[in-house]
Amino acid sequence: FRSRGFDVGASVGRAIVPLLTGSSLKAGRLSDALFRRGVNVQPIVYPAVPDRSARLRFFVSAAHTAEDIAAVLDAVSAAAREG
């Protein structure tokens, strides 16, 4: 995500990767756009986190291939560009 300009906070080498969106509305819209692309990722929004800390929470496991991860990166990049 970082290499594509996305904010993952302090996440490094962890199984849970937050993609910080900056607002609950953006998190919800991005989650919906990704679901339509076949990526099921849940938004974490206010009041669970402060609105500015809204995020999508990705869970990565050893079962995910490099191709799986690349496909998600492409889907997130495309969905974010579309707005």
Secondary structure, 3 states (H helix, E strand, C coil): CHHHCCECCCCCCCCEEEEECCCHHHHHHHHHHHHHCCCCCEEECCCCCCHHHCEEEEECCCCCCHHHHHHHHHHHHHHHHHC
